[in-house]
Amino acid sequence: MKTVLAYSGGLDTSVCIKWLQDIYKSDVVTLTLEMGQGEADLRAIEAKAKKLGAVATYSIDARQDFFDNYITKAIKANGMYEGKYPLGTAIGRPLISKYLVQIAEKVGADAVAHGSTGKGNDQVRFDVSVRSLNPKLKIIAPVREKWMPRDEEIEYAKKHGIPIPVTKKSPYSTDENLWTRSIEAGPLEDPMTEPPEDAFTWTVDPKKAPNEPEYVTIGFEKGIPVSLNGKKMGGVELVSQLVKTGGKHGVGRIDMMEDRLVGIKSREVYECPASVILIEAHKDLESLVLTREQKLFKEMIDSKWAQMTYFGQWYEPLMEDLNSFIDSTQKYVTGNVKVKLFKGHAQVVGRESPYSLYETNLATYGKTDAFDHTAAEGFIKIWGLPSVVAGKRKKK
């Protein structure tokens, strides 16, 4: 038996190598993706996997693919699950699944494996995505099938000589990519406990952020960010720069109670400087160029898009339909948005577009006002007629 394991080099997936070898009697091929997780050393991770017994290792820099085909969709859809979570992990899992299937088919593997637990969302995202792409592959989730408390897992790793970055003194479980950093476990499991500062690495405490605001101007073309402060920039570089700039001002800390797909509530903490800034800017630019009806209807589509992404339905045919509609709304989402970064806040303070629907002579209260005020009374009478008739009936 041969299994391709999505391998991060962390606690869960390092333990998975041993479990797959000992319990499933499988040769293990590891796959590690560079998705913007900071200082990840792919060669070091490969060396670790080989030391633990992997028969082959694959490392792929997927950052450009991640931006071009996943992050851009999230931006155009203003992707925020339950209005707060920018879906960084959720959009990363279908990308990993795609490469898992590709490598499995390349090496003739019987199965793919991941390190997700049985109570989280990622198991759904991996399983559904892999089955959608290749239903013949067996899916193994050792942590789900042979679950043990995190402390016991750490002891298991020590017993088998598996080097891990997690200790009992620093028990956080984290996931990082270009779009977000998620933090779980340890003291965060108490919803009443404020997240300790040692949980954060991308953002400074807002009260310790600079005392002067910083302004950034983001240029969009058809809904996709293409420039920063007037400088044309590739997507990976642009997002990475906004993580640094926003993080310096404490922007992007999220602390929320989240409804997981499996039916439990979970306290989730995130760091999302770039995603918060870009989605706020994009939404504001849409407000400038979309009609009222487009904007109101798109809000419903965006909400459904976020839910389906969170629920692991990236390869569901409806997602293709939603993305087609969303793309059609982005035809005129081109322009510049100025954002003020200050003490944990990202506030849009300016916007412009060659396709703006804002007309000064209609909006102004000055001498150049071209709005026909006399038309308003008749409009109001017609608009309110159903309410007036209903009011008469109520009085009767």
N, C-alpha and C positions, 0 to 999 in steps of 0.2 A: 504494500500500500504506500502511496505517496501523497503527501498533503502540502499545499501551499499555505503558509501562515502569514497573516498580516502582522508584521513584527515591528514594534516601536522601540524595542530595547528596554522597556520599562518592566515593572514588576509582573503584571499579569501575563504579558506575552512571553517573557523570559521563562516563567514557570510553565507556560503552555508547551514550549519546546520539549521539556522533560516529560510532561504528561503525555504528549502525543507519541513520544518514543516508548515510554514505559507501559502506558495503559492501552494505547491503540496500536502499538507495534508498527508504527508508521515511520517511513523516512520523511524528514521535514525539509522543505524548501522555504526559505523566508523571503518575504517581500517588504521592503522598506521604502516609503515615499518621502521625499522632501517636499513639504507643503507649506514651508514658512515657519517651522517650529523652532525658530531662534537659532541656537548654536548647535543644532543637531549635526553630528559628524557621521555621515553615512558609512564611511569606511570603518570607523570604530564600531558602529553597530553591526556591520557585517562580520567583523572580526569576532565580536562577542557571540554572534549567532553560530559561527563556525566552531568556536570554543565549546559551545553548549551542545554541539553535535549535528548542526544543520548540514545536509549533504550538498546543498547549493544555496547561494544567496543572490538576491537581485536588489539593486538600489536604483531608483528612478527619481530624477528631479521633475516633479509634476507641478511646480508652481505656476508656470505659464498656462498649462492646461486648466489648472484650478481657477485662475483668474478669468481666462477667456470663456470658459464653458460652464462655470458654476457661480463664481462671485458676481460676474456681470448680470446673470439672471437674477441673483438675489437683490442687486441694486435696483434693477429695473422694476422688480416686484415690490420694492420697499420691504423686503423680507424681514419681518419681526414676529416671532411666535408669541402669542398672547400680548402683543403690543410692546414687548420689551427685549426679547432674546433674538439677536441677529442671525441665529441659525448656523454659526460657524462649523460646529461639529456635524450638524445635520446635513450640510451640503458637502462635507468632506467624505462622509461614508460612501455615498454612491460612486465617488471618484475612486476610492480605494477598491471598492467592489469591482469596478470595471477592470482595473489592473490585475486584481486577483484572478479573475476569469481569464484574462489574456495570458498570464503566466501559467496558470493551470493547464490551459489548452496547449501552450508551447512545450511544457515539460511532460505532458501526458499524465497529469496528476488525477487521482481518483476523487480528491476532496479538497476543499479550502477550509481554513480555520481562522477564527478571530478570538480575541480575548474579552469579549463582552460578557457581562454578568446576566443573570436571569431576571433581573428586576429593572434593567435600564432600557433606554430607547434604542441604543446602538445595535443590539441583537436583531431587532426588527429591521433596521435599515440595511444591515449587512445581508441578512437572510433573504429578505424580499428582493433586494437588488441582484444578488447572485442568482437566485432562482429565475428572475426575469431575464437575465442575460444568458444563463446556461442551466436549465433545470436538471440536467443529467449529473451535475456535480453534487456530491455529498457535502453537507455543511457540518462542521464540528465546532462546538463552542465549549472547550474544556472547563472554563471557569463556571459556566452555567451548569454543566453536567456534574462537575466534581467540586461544587462550591465549598469554600471554607472562609471563615472570617479573615479580615485583612491581617490581623496580628498573626494568625496561624499561617497565612500565606507567606508572610515575611520570614517566619521561622522555617517553613518548608524550603524557601529559597536559600536561607543560610545553611541548612542541613545538606543541601545538594550543591553547595558552592556556587550559587548563582548570584553574581554581583548585581545589586539593585540600588537605585537612587533614593529609595524611600526608607525612612527609619521610623521607629515608634515615636520619636520626638518631633518628627515632621511628617505627619500622616496624610498630607493632602494628595488627592488623586487629580491630576491635571491633564488637559488635552490642549495642545496649541496648534494653530495653523495661521496662515496669513490673516484670516478674517477675525478670529476670536481666540481668547484663552479662557478655558473653563476650569473652575476649581471646586472640588468636592471633598467630602469626608472630614474626619477630625472634628474640631470645634464647630465647624460649619453645619453639622448635623442638628445643632440646637438653633431653631429659627429665631430665638430671642437673643442670641449671642452676636454681637457685632463682629464682622470678619476681622481677624487680627491682621496687622500690617504685613506680617511675614507671608500672608497668602498671596500678596500682589507682587508682581515683578515688572509689568508693563507700565503701570501708572503710579505716580506719586500721590501721596495723601493730598487732596485738594487744598487743605489749609496750609500746606507747605509748598504749594505751587507758586510760580512767579506772581508778584504783586501787580504786574502790568499785563494786560491782555495781549494776545498775539492774533493777527488776522491772517487767514489763508484764503486764497481764491482758487476755486476748483472749476476747471473747464470741462463741460460735458459735450459729447457729440452723440445724438440719438440715444441718450440715456446712459452712456458709458463715460466714466471719467477719463480724460485724456491729457489733462495738464494740471499743474500745480503752480500757483503764483505766476502764471503766464508762460511757464516752461513746459513744452511738450514732454511727456513722460510715459514710459511703459507702465502697464497696470501693476505689475509686481512691485516695481520701484515706487510708484505713487502710493500704494497701500502701505508699504513698509515705511515710507517717510511719514505718513500720517499717523502710524502707530507711535513713532518716536515723538513727533510734534504734539499730538494729542495727549500722549501719556505724560509728557513733561508738564502739562497743565492739569493733570488729574482727570482728563475726560475719558468717559467710557466705562466707569465702574457700574456694574449692575448687580443688584441683590434682590432676588425675587422668589416667590413661591410659584412653582411651575407644576403644571399638570402633565405627568408623563403618560405616554400612550398606554402603558400597562395598567393604569388605573390608580396609581398612587400619587400623592403630592410630594414634591421634593424641593428642598431649599437649594437654590442654585446661585452661584456667584460667578460673574464673568468680568473679563477686561476686554473692552471692544473699542478702543479709540478710533481706529480708521472706519469701522463699520458704522458707528454712531454718527460720525461726522459726514460720511458720504451719503448715508440714507437720509439724514436730515436735509442735506443740501439738495439731493435729488428730489425729494418730496416737495421742497419749496419751489424748485424750478418747474416741476410739473404743475404746480398751482398757478404759475405764470403763463403757461402755454397750452394747458388743456382746458377744454370747456367745462362748465360746471357739471354737465351730465356725464362727460367722460370721467372726470375726477371722482364723482360719487359712485359710479358703477365700478371703476377700477379699484376703489377701496375694498369692495366686496371680493373682487377677483384676487387682490393682493392677500386678503385674509385667508382665502381658500388655498392660495399658493403656499403660504407660510405653514398652514396646517398640514397639507399634504407632504411638504418637505420634511417637517418635523416627524410625521408619521411614517417616514421611510418609503413614500410612494413616488420617488423620483422618476422611475421608469413606467409608471402607470400612464396609459394613453391619454387620460385627461390632462396630465401635466403638459404634454405636448400641445394640447389645445389651449390651455391657459397661457403658455409661453407665446403661442402664436398671437393671441389677443394682446398680451402685454407688449410684444414687439411692435404691433400695429399702432399702439398708443405712443410709442417713443419717436415717431417720425419727426416731431418738432421739439423734442426735449434736448435742445442744443442751446448752450449759453454759458454764462459764468455766474457762480454763486460765491458771495463773500461770507465767511464764517468767522465769528469772534470766539476765541478759545480763552476761557478765564475761569480759574478756580473750580474745575470740574464740569463746566458747562460749555456746550457748543451751540452758539446762537447764530442763526442766519441773520445777517444785518444788511444784505444787499443782493440783488439779482438782476440779470439782464439777459435778453435773448433777441435774436433777429426775428423770432417768431412769436414775440410777446403779444398776448391778447389785451394787455393793459394799454389804454389810450388816455393820455393825460387830459385831453379836452373833454372827455366824458367823466373822468373822476374828479377833476378839480372843482373847487368852490370859488375860484377866482374869476376874473373878467373873461377868460377864454372859455368858460363853461359852455359846452355845446349840447348839453343834455336838455331835452324838452320836458321841463318840469310840469307843464300843463297836462301832459299825457298821463302823469302818475295817478291822478284821481280816478280816471276812468278805468285804468288798469286795476287799481285796488278794488273798485266796486265789482268788477268781473271776477277777479281772483278770489275775493271773499264771499261771493254770492252763495256757494253751498253752505258755508258756515252761518250766514245770515238766515237762510231758509230753515236750517236745522234749529237755529236759535228761536225762531218764531214758533216752530212746532213744540219746542220744549216749554215755552211759555203757555201754550194752550193746555 
